[in-house]
Amino acid sequence: MAAVTHAAVNRLKRARGQLDAVIRMVEEGRDCEETVTQLAAVSKALDRAGFALISSGLKDCLDSADEDERDASLQRLEKVFLSLA
């Protein structure tokens, strides 16, 4: 597993734990501000993992030898990248 993929998986696992905590906070009726702060942290972790994976994919596309294939891959990755925005 590539270093970027390994780091993204770790980040996603942390986000899963944070999300579980947010769910418990909502179920327990915890403070709204505290809950939203934790939810924002989960969202940021997911975004960072997604951006890291896309960045790695872009690098792989740029290293591709076939220019036609590279252009098509870059267009697909751009679409995926924009879906995270």
Backbone as a printed PyTorch tensor [residue, N CA C, xyz], in Angstrom:
tensor([[[  0.8580,  -1.1720,   0.0000],
         [  0.0000,   0.0000,   0.0000],
         [  0.9050,   1.2360,   0.0000]],

        [[  0.6240,   2.1490,  -0.8960],
         [  1.4300,   3.3670,  -1.0030],
         [  1.2950,   4.1870,   0.2760]],

        [[  2.3080,   4.9790,   0.5380],
         [  2.3210,   5.7890,   1.7600],
         [  1.1130,   6.7170,   1.8240]],

        [[  0.7500,   7.3240,   0.6840],
         [ -0.3970,   8.2470,   0.6650],
         [ -1.6760,   7.4940,   0.9870]],

        [[ -1.8310,   6.3170,   0.4000],
         [ -3.0320,   5.5150,   0.6530],
         [ -3.0870,   5.0730,   2.1080]],

        [[ -1.9640,   4.6570,   2.6380],
         [ -1.9040,   4.2370,   4.0500],
         [ -2.2850,   5.4010,   4.9680]],

        [[ -1.7510,   6.5850,   4.6960],
         [ -2.0760,   7.7620,   5.5130],
         [ -3.5580,   8.1040,   5.3910]],

        [[ -4.1070,   7.9950,   4.1850],
         [ -5.5320,   8.2990,   3.9850],
         [ -6.4070,   7.3070,   4.7480]],

        [[ -6.0380,   6.0410,   4.7140],
         [ -6.8000,   5.0220,   5.4510],
         [ -6.7600,   5.3200,   6.9490]],

        [[ -5.5940,   5.6710,   7.4700],
         [ -5.4950,   6.0220,   8.8920],
         [ -6.3780,   7.2170,   9.2270]],

        [[ -6.3710,   8.2260,   8.3480],
         [ -7.1890,   9.4160,   8.5710],
         [ -8.6780,   9.0570,   8.5560]],

        [[ -9.0700,   8.1820,   7.6400],
         [-10.4690,   7.7570,   7.5620],
         [-10.8800,   6.9610,   8.7990]],

        [[ -9.9860,   6.1420,   9.3070],
         [-10.2950,   5.3880,  10.5300],
         [-10.4650,   6.3250,  11.7180]],

        [[ -9.6020,   7.3520,  11.7910],
         [ -9.7560,   8.3550,  12.8590],
         [-11.0930,   9.0790,  12.7210]],

        [[-11.4500,   9.4140,  11.4850],
         [-12.7140,  10.1070,  11.2390],
         [-13.9000,   9.2260,  11.6440]],

        [[-13.7810,   7.9350,  11.3870],
         [-14.8530,   7.0060,  11.7800],
         [-15.0300,   7.0420,  13.3000]],

        [[-13.9220,   7.0480,  14.0300],
         [-14.0030,   7.1310,  15.4900],
         [-14.6090,   8.4520,  15.9450]],

        [[-14.2130,   9.5380,  15.2820],
         [-14.7870,  10.8460,  15.6180],
         [-16.2800,  10.8680,  15.3250]],

        [[-16.6850,  10.2770,  14.2120],
         [-18.1020,  10.2550,  13.8610],
         [-18.9030,   9.4490,  14.8790]],

        [[-18.3580,   8.3250,  15.3170],
         [-19.0190,   7.5460,  16.3720],
         [-19.2160,   8.3970,  17.6210]],

        [[-18.2070,   9.2050,  17.9500],
         [-18.3100,  10.0820,  19.1190],
         [-19.3870,  11.1430,  18.9090]],

        [[-19.4780,  11.6820,  17.7130],
         [-20.5030,  12.6930,  17.4200],
         [-21.8980,  12.0710,  17.5500]],

        [[-22.0500,  10.8640,  17.0420],
         [-23.3460,  10.1850,  17.1470],
         [-23.7330,  10.0130,  18.6080]],

        [[-22.7770,   9.5930,  19.4330],
         [-23.0500,   9.4500,  20.8720],
         [-23.4300,  10.7970,  21.4890]],

        [[-22.7370,  11.8520,  21.0870],
         [-23.0260,  13.1890,  21.6190],
         [-24.4600,  13.6050,  21.2930]],

        [[-24.8780,  13.3320,  20.0690],
         [-26.2500,  13.6870,  19.6630],
         [-27.2480,  12.8510,  20.4490]],

        [[-26.9890,  11.5490,  20.5570],
         [-27.8930,  10.6580,  21.2890],
         [-28.0070,  11.0560,  22.7550]],

        [[-26.9240,  11.5490,  23.3330],
         [-26.9060,  11.9470,  24.7400],
         [-27.4130,  13.3630,  24.9540]],

        [[-27.6830,  14.0720,  23.8630],
         [-28.1720,  15.4420,  23.9820],
         [-27.1030,  16.4050,  24.4780]],

        [[-25.8590,  16.1650,  24.0990],
         [-24.7510,  17.0120,  24.5490],
         [-24.8610,  18.4110,  23.9590]],

        [[-24.0410,  19.3000,  24.4520],
         [-24.0120,  20.6950,  24.0330],
         [-23.8860,  20.8180,  22.5120]],

        [[-24.7170,  21.6680,  21.9380],
         [-24.7600,  21.8390,  20.4800],
         [-23.4220,  22.3410,  19.9330]],

        [[-22.8360,  23.3290,  20.5770],
         [-21.5780,  23.8980,  20.0750],
         [-20.4700,  22.8570,  20.0670]],

        [[-20.3780,  22.0940,  21.1230],
         [-19.3590,  21.0450,  21.2270],
         [-19.5810,  19.9780,  20.1550]],

        [[-20.8320,  19.6090,  19.9290],
         [-21.1680,  18.5990,  18.9310],
         [-20.8310,  19.0810,  17.5200]],

        [[-21.1910,  20.3100,  17.2120],
         [-20.9180,  20.8560,  15.8840],
         [-19.4110,  20.9890,  15.6560]],

        [[-18.6700,  21.3450,  16.6870],
         [-17.2190,  21.4330,  16.5730],
         [-16.6270,  20.0760,  16.2110]],

        [[-17.0890,  19.0410,  16.8540],
         [-16.5990,  17.6960,  16.5590],
         [-17.0390,  17.2390,  15.1690]],

        [[-18.2440,  17.5990,  14.7720],
         [-18.7250,  17.2580,  13.4370],
         [-17.8870,  17.9490,  12.3620]],

        [[-17.5020,  19.1840,  12.6160],
         [-16.6350,  19.9070,  11.6820],
         [-15.2780,  19.2170,  11.5610]],

        [[-14.7690,  18.6920,  12.6510],
         [-13.4930,  17.9740,  12.6280],
         [-13.6060,  16.7110,  11.7810]],

        [[-14.7150,  16.0070,  11.8810],
         [-14.9380,  14.8070,  11.0660],
         [-14.9680,  15.1920,   9.5920]],

        [[-15.6840,  16.2390,   9.2860],
         [-15.8010,  16.6950,   7.9070],
         [-14.4360,  17.0700,   7.3200]],

        [[-13.6420,  17.7680,   8.1020],
         [-12.3110,  18.1750,   7.6450],
         [-11.4220,  16.9510,   7.4210]],

        [[-11.5030,  15.9740,   8.3020],
         [-10.6980,  14.7550,   8.1500],
         [-11.0810,  14.0040,   6.8830]],

        [[-12.3710,  13.9290,   6.5930],
         [-12.8200,  13.2630,   5.3740],
         [-12.3330,  14.0120,   4.1350]],

        [[-12.4430,  15.3300,   4.1650],
         [-11.9670,  16.1390,   3.0330],
         [-10.4810,  15.9250,   2.7910]],

        [[ -9.7020,  15.9540,   3.8550],
         [ -8.2530,  15.7880,   3.7100],
         [ -7.8910,  14.4140,   3.1540]],

        [[ -8.5840,  13.4010,   3.5950],
         [ -8.3270,  12.0580,   3.0740],
         [ -8.6650,  12.0070,   1.5850]],

        [[ -9.7930,  12.5760,   1.2170],
         [-10.1850,  12.5940,  -0.1870],
         [ -9.2040,  13.3660,  -1.0430]],

        [[ -8.7900,  14.5300,  -0.5660],
         [ -7.8370,  15.3360,  -1.3230],
         [ -6.4910,  14.6240,  -1.4690]],

        [[ -6.0680,  13.9290,  -0.4330],
         [ -4.7940,  13.2040,  -0.5070],
         [ -4.8700,  12.0950,  -1.5520]],

        [[ -5.9830,  11.3690,  -1.5800],
         [ -6.1410,  10.2940,  -2.5600],
         [ -6.1990,  10.8460,  -3.9820]],

        [[ -6.9060,  11.9490,  -4.1630],
         [ -6.9960,  12.5440,  -5.4970],
         [ -5.6350,  13.0880,  -5.9200]],

        [[ -4.9380,  13.7120,  -5.0160],
         [ -3.6160,  14.2360,  -5.3290],
         [ -2.6910,  13.1190,  -5.7870]],

        [[ -2.7380,  12.0120,  -5.1040],
         [ -1.9220,  10.8600,  -5.4700],
         [ -2.3220,  10.3420,  -6.8530]],

        [[ -3.6230,  10.3200,  -7.1140],
         [ -4.1040,   9.8930,  -8.4260],
         [ -3.6540,  10.8300,  -9.5290]],

        [[ -3.6500,  12.1200,  -9.2570],
         [ -3.1830,  13.0860, -10.2480],
         [ -1.7190,  12.8430, -10.5790]],

        [[ -0.9190,  12.5850,  -9.5610],
         [  0.5000,  12.3240,  -9.7910],
         [  0.6760,  11.0890, -10.6660]],

        [[ -0.0770,  10.0490, -10.3680],
         [  0.0060,   8.8230, -11.1700],
         [ -0.3760,   9.0950, -12.6300]],

        [[ -1.3980,   9.9390, -12.8350],
         [ -1.8240,  10.2670, -14.2030],
         [ -0.7360,  11.0330, -14.9380]],

        [[ -0.0940,  11.9500, -14.2450],
         [  0.9490,  12.7460, -14.8780],
         [  2.1570,  11.8970, -15.2440]],

        [[  2.3810,  10.8340, -14.4810],
         [  3.4970,   9.9370, -14.7610],
         [  3.1840,   8.9650, -15.8960]],

        [[  1.9280,   8.9360, -16.3240],
         [  1.5020,   8.0210, -17.3890],
         [  2.1920,   8.3740, -18.7010]],

        [[  2.5420,   7.3580, -19.4650],
         [  3.2700,   7.5810, -20.7210],
         [  2.3390,   7.9620, -21.8670]],

        [[  1.1000,   7.5100, -21.8440],
         [  0.1610,   7.7560, -22.9330],
         [ -0.5890,   9.0650, -22.6930]],

        [[ -0.3500,  10.0570, -23.5440],
         [ -0.9250,  11.3910, -23.3410],
         [ -2.4490,  11.3830, -23.4500]],

        [[ -3.0160,  10.6160, -24.3950],
         [ -4.4770,  10.5590, -24.5360],
         [ -5.1190,   9.9850, -23.2740]],

        [[ -4.5260,   8.9380, -22.7550],
         [ -5.0340,   8.3150, -21.5320],
         [ -4.8960,   9.2790, -20.3560]],

        [[ -3.7840,   9.9900, -20.3030],
         [ -3.5280,  10.9450, -19.2250],
         [ -4.5860,  12.0380, -19.2320]],

        [[ -4.9220,  12.5700, -20.4050],
         [ -5.9250,  13.6380, -20.4860],
         [ -7.2870,  13.1570, -19.9920]],

        [[ -7.6900,  11.9530, -20.3920],
         [ -8.9720,  11.4040, -19.9580],
         [ -8.9710,  11.1670, -18.4510]],

        [[ -7.8680,  10.6460, -17.9290],
         [ -7.7730,  10.3980, -16.4840],
         [ -7.8090,  11.6990, -15.7030]],

        [[ -7.1120,  12.7070, -16.1950],
         [ -7.1150,  14.0000, -15.5170],
         [ -8.5080,  14.6110, -15.4940]],

        [[ -9.2520,  14.4460, -16.5760],
         [-10.6160,  14.9730, -16.6080],
         [-11.5020,  14.2570, -15.5900]],

        [[-11.3490,  12.9390, -15.4890],
         [-12.1270,  12.1830, -14.4990],
         [-11.7550,  12.6140, -13.0820]],

        [[-10.4500,  12.7540, -12.8270],
         [-10.0040,  13.1580, -11.4970],
         [-10.4490,  14.5770, -11.1600]],

        [[-10.4480,  15.4530, -12.1490],
         [-10.9320,  16.8160, -11.8970],
         [-12.3900,  16.7950, -11.4860]],

        [[-13.1880,  15.9660, -12.1450],
         [-14.6010,  15.8530, -11.7900],
         [-14.7650,  15.3460, -10.3500]],

        [[-13.9750,  14.3380,  -9.9890],
         [-14.0250,  13.8020,  -8.6300],
         [-13.5710,  14.8610,  -7.6210]],

        [[-12.4860,  15.5520,  -7.9480],
         [-11.9590,  16.5930,  -7.0740],
         [-13.0080,  17.6640,  -6.8120]],

        [[-13.6920,  18.0990,  -7.8630],
         [-14.7090,  19.1370,  -7.7150],
         [-15.9170,  18.6490,  -6.9130]],

        [[-16.1440,  17.3470,  -6.9060],
         [-17.2570,  16.8220,  -6.1000],
         [-16.9750,  16.9690,  -4.5980]],

        [[-15.7060,  17.0990,  -4.2310],
         [-15.3480,  17.3150,  -2.8210],
         [-15.4980,  18.7670,  -2.3900]],

        [[-15.5320,  19.6620,  -3.3550],
         [-15.5830,  21.1000,  -3.0360],
         [-16.9230,  21.5030,  -2.4910]]])
